[in-house]
Amino acid sequence: VTVVFPGELDMLSPLLAWCAALTIIVGGLGALAQKDMKRTLCYMIVGHIGYMIAAISVGTALAYAAVLFFLVHDMLAKCCLFLTAGSIAKRTPQDLDSGGDLWRRDPVLSSCFGFGAMDLAGLPPFSGFFAKLLVLMALFQSGAYALAGVALIGAFLTLFIMARLWIQLCWEPGSAATAAPLDPHPLSQRMPIAGLALLCLLVGLAAGPVINSALRAGEDLKTPVAYRQALLRDAK
């Protein structure tokens, strides 16, 4: 859009806005209907792609910066959650009706999952808060109030879903299948998960420099004259 078809955004914008709204709602409702931990997270991927499409649809420098920051946040949070979910699924039922009591059985894994869940839900001071805030600012600044309303609904859905997921997996008493002690969790698995959980928090705490870099990149995407000139110069 920004480099090859910069003049077509006005034509594509309504279509992208509708796609974004449907993606956010379908992803949120799909996750809400799931009883399986990993399927819930998969639908969360769908919903959060909608936020990035929403920002692209307005096509401002701030919107492109929001997309870039959102990508960084989403990759860290989703990697943390899927690694944690894989570790949980190997050691305890991942059906939300039979899983549970993970906080008592493995506080470290529960905490890592909680960090990823809070980041994805957009709670401060995690990076997810600033990612959603930038998208909403871009939408409001461009007058896309209806799409901003859909994004807010999606944010509340995500908050509810992730809170429910953590409570059911980690806090509520489990079934008989979750009463037995867990197998030992190797350090080689704990370290990447804990590192990603910590990064989710650190990117939020250091959001200023990351946002500034995203804003500079967003300006370059909005007016990619220097990029095109560099490409043409290299081609010659």
GIWO-V305517 format. One record per residue. N is the residue number from 1. RES is the residue in three letters. PHI is phi in radians with two decimals (NA if undefined). OMEGA is omega in whole degrees, 0 to 359 (none if undefined). D_LAST is the distance of its C-alpha to the last C-alpha in Angstrom with 1 decimal. Layout:
<<N	RES	PHI	OMEGA	D_LAST> <N	RES	PHI	OMEGA	D_LAST>>
This chain:
<<1	VAL	NA	188	23.9> <2	THR	-1.41	185	22.1> <3	VAL	-1.86	186	18.4> <4	VAL	-1.57	183	18.6> <5	PHE	-2.17	184	22.0> <6	PRO	-1.16	182	22.8> <7	GLY	-1.50	185	25.0> <8	GLU	-1.65	185	27.1> <9	LEU	-1.12	180	28.8> <10	ASP	-1.05	179	31.7> <11	MET	-1.30	184	32.5> <12	LEU	-1.43	189	32.1> <13	SER	-0.98	179	34.0> <14	PRO	-1.06	179	37.6> <15	LEU	-1.11	179	36.9> <16	LEU	-1.11	179	35.4> <17	ALA	-1.11	178	38.3> <18	TRP	-1.12	178	40.9> <19	CYS	-1.06	180	39.2> <20	ALA	-1.10	181	39.2> <21	ALA	-1.07	180	42.8> <22	LEU	-1.13	181	43.9> <23	THR	-1.14	179	42.1> <24	ILE	-1.07	184	43.7> <25	ILE	-1.23	181	47.1> <26	VAL	-1.11	179	47.0> <27	GLY	-1.08	180	45.7> <28	GLY	-1.15	180	48.5> <29	LEU	-1.19	177	51.3> <30	GLY	-1.10	178	50.2> <31	ALA	-1.14	181	50.4> <32	LEU	-1.11	184	53.7> <33	ALA	-1.49	187	55.2> <34	GLN	-1.47	174	54.4> <35	LYS	-1.98	182	56.9> <36	ASP	-1.94	186	54.5> <37	MET	-1.04	185	52.7> <38	LYS	-1.24	176	49.4> <39	ARG	-1.16	176	49.4> <40	THR	-1.04	180	49.9> <41	LEU	-1.15	178	46.8> <42	CYS	-1.10	177	44.8> <43	TYR	-1.18	175	45.7> <44	MET	-1.13	175	44.8> <45	ILE	-1.06	180	41.2> <46	VAL	-1.01	182	41.3> <47	GLY	-1.07	184	42.7> <48	HIS	-1.37	170	40.3> <49	ILE	-1.09	178	37.3> <50	GLY	-1.03	178	38.9> <51	TYR	-1.10	181	38.5> <52	MET	-1.21	176	34.7> <53	ILE	-1.12	179	34.5> <54	ALA	-1.05	180	36.8> <55	ALA	-1.16	179	34.5> <56	ILE	-1.08	184	31.4> <57	SER	-1.12	180	33.5> <58	VAL	-1.56	168	33.9> <59	GLY	1.18	175	30.3> <60	THR	-1.66	178	30.8> <61	ALA	-1.08	178	29.2> <62	LEU	-1.10	180	32.6> <63	ALA	-1.13	179	32.6> <64	TYR	-1.16	175	29.3> <65	ALA	-1.11	179	30.6> <66	ALA	-1.08	179	33.8> <67	VAL	-1.08	182	32.0> <68	LEU	-1.13	178	30.3> <69	PHE	-1.13	180	33.6> <70	PHE	-1.08	179	35.4> <71	LEU	-1.07	180	33.2> <72	VAL	-1.06	180	34.1> <73	HIS	-1.03	187	37.7> <74	ASP	-1.18	179	38.0> <75	MET	-1.12	180	36.6> <76	LEU	-1.16	183	39.0> <77	ALA	-1.13	183	42.0> <78	LYS	-1.20	177	41.6> <79	CYS	-1.07	179	41.0> <80	CYS	-1.03	184	44.1> <81	LEU	-1.21	181	46.2> <82	PHE	-1.25	175	45.3> <83	LEU	-1.12	178	45.9> <84	THR	-1.14	180	49.2> <85	ALA	-1.09	178	50.1> <86	GLY	-1.12	178	49.5> <87	SER	-1.15	178	51.8> <88	ILE	-1.15	184	54.4> <89	ALA	-1.12	179	54.3> <90	LYS	-1.29	191	55.1> <91	ARG	-2.11	182	58.1> <92	THR	-2.76	180	59.6> <93	PRO	-1.04	178	59.6> <94	GLN	-1.72	172	56.6> <95	ASP	-1.19	186	58.7> <96	LEU	-1.16	178	59.2> <97	ASP	-1.42	182	62.8> <98	SER	-2.03	177	63.7> <99	GLY	-1.33	177	61.4> <100	GLY	2.59	174	62.3> <101	ASP	1.10	183	63.8> <102	LEU	-1.25	180	60.7> <103	TRP	-1.06	179	61.2> <104	ARG	-1.27	187	64.4> <105	ARG	-1.51	179	63.2> <106	ASP	-2.70	183	59.8> <107	PRO	-1.08	182	59.2> <108	VAL	-1.17	179	55.9> <109	LEU	-1.11	178	54.3> <110	SER	-1.10	180	55.8> <111	SER	-1.14	178	54.4> <112	CYS	-1.09	178	50.8> <113	PHE	-1.11	178	51.1> <114	GLY	-1.12	178	52.4> <115	PHE	-1.07	179	49.5> <116	GLY	-1.09	180	47.0> <117	ALA	-1.16	179	49.2> <118	MET	-1.16	178	49.5> <119	ASP	-1.14	180	45.7> <120	LEU	-1.13	180	45.1> <121	ALA	-1.27	177	47.9> <122	GLY	1.47	178	46.3> <123	LEU	-1.54	175	49.1> <124	PRO	-1.24	6	48.5> <125	PRO	-1.66	183	47.6> <126	PHE	-1.30	184	45.4> <127	SER	-1.11	180	41.7> <128	GLY	-1.06	178	42.6> <129	PHE	-1.09	182	44.4> <130	PHE	-1.25	178	41.4> <131	ALA	-1.10	179	39.1> <132	LYS	-1.19	179	41.5> <133	LEU	-1.08	179	42.1> <134	LEU	-1.11	178	38.5> <135	VAL	-1.09	180	38.3> <136	LEU	-1.13	178	41.5> <137	MET	-1.07	179	40.5> <138	ALA	-1.12	180	37.3> <139	LEU	-1.20	179	39.5> <140	PHE	-1.14	180	42.2> <141	GLN	-1.08	182	39.8> <142	SER	-1.60	180	38.4> <143	GLY	1.40	179	41.9> <144	ALA	-1.52	188	41.6> <145	TYR	-1.22	180	45.2> <146	ALA	-1.14	179	46.2> <147	LEU	-1.17	175	43.2> <148	ALA	-1.12	176	44.1> <149	GLY	-1.11	176	47.6> <150	VAL	-1.09	179	46.6> <151	ALA	-1.09	177	44.5> <152	LEU	-1.15	176	47.7> <153	ILE	-1.06	178	49.8> <154	GLY	-1.08	179	47.4> <155	ALA	-1.14	178	47.6> <156	PHE	-1.17	176	51.4> <157	LEU	-1.07	179	51.3> <158	THR	-1.08	179	49.2> <159	LEU	-1.05	180	51.5> <160	PHE	-1.13	184	54.6> <161	ILE	-1.14	183	53.1> <162	MET	-1.22	176	52.0> <163	ALA	-1.13	178	55.4> <164	ARG	-1.10	181	57.3> <165	LEU	-1.10	181	55.3> <166	TRP	-1.17	180	56.0> <167	ILE	-1.11	182	59.6> <168	GLN	-1.19	183	60.3> <169	LEU	-1.44	193	58.6> <170	CYS	-1.91	190	59.6> <171	TRP	-1.85	184	62.5> <172	GLU	-1.19	174	64.8> <173	PRO	-1.04	182	67.4> <174	GLY	-1.57	177	66.2> <175	SER	-1.49	179	68.0> <176	ALA	-1.09	181	69.9> <177	ALA	-1.20	181	66.7> <178	THR	-1.81	182	65.3> <179	ALA	-1.41	183	68.5> <180	ALA	-1.29	176	68.0> <181	PRO	-1.07	179	66.1> <182	LEU	-1.36	173	62.4> <183	ASP	-1.13	178	61.2> <184	PRO	-1.00	182	59.8> <185	HIS	-1.74	185	56.2> <186	PRO	-1.07	178	54.2> <187	LEU	-1.09	180	52.5> <188	SER	-1.11	176	49.3> <189	GLN	-1.57	182	49.2> <190	ARG	-1.17	188	50.5> <191	MET	-1.12	178	47.9> <192	PRO	-1.09	180	44.7> <193	ILE	-1.14	180	46.6> <194	ALA	-1.13	178	48.0> <195	GLY	-1.10	178	44.7> <196	LEU	-1.17	178	43.0> <197	ALA	-1.07	179	46.0> <198	LEU	-1.18	178	45.7> <199	LEU	-1.10	177	42.0> <200	CYS	-0.98	180	42.9> <201	LEU	-1.34	185	45.2> <202	LEU	-1.15	178	43.0> <203	VAL	-1.10	176	40.0> <204	GLY	-1.22	180	42.5> <205	LEU	-1.19	178	44.1> <206	ALA	-1.84	186	40.8> <207	ALA	-1.13	184	39.4> <208	GLY	-0.98	179	38.6> <209	PRO	-1.07	180	35.6> <210	VAL	-1.16	179	34.3> <211	ILE	-1.13	178	34.6> <212	ASN	-1.05	177	32.9> <213	SER	-1.11	179	29.9> <214	ALA	-1.12	179	29.9> <215	LEU	-1.14	177	30.2> <216	ARG	-1.12	178	27.1> <217	ALA	-1.15	178	25.2> <218	GLY	-1.10	176	26.9> <219	GLU	-1.09	179	25.7> <220	ASP	-1.14	178	22.1> <221	LEU	-1.23	180	22.6> <222	LYS	-1.21	179	24.4> <223	THR	-2.23	188	21.8> <224	PRO	-1.46	182	18.5> <225	VAL	-1.11	181	16.5> <226	ALA	-1.08	179	15.3> <227	TYR	-1.13	181	14.4> <228	ARG	-1.15	179	12.4> <229	GLN	-1.11	178	10.6> <230	ALA	-1.11	178	9.9> <231	LEU	-1.09	182	8.7> <232	LEU	-1.18	179	6.3> <233	ARG	-1.15	178	5.2> <234	ASP	-1.16	180	5.4> <235	ALA	-1.15	178	3.8> <236	LYS	-1.25	none	0.0>>
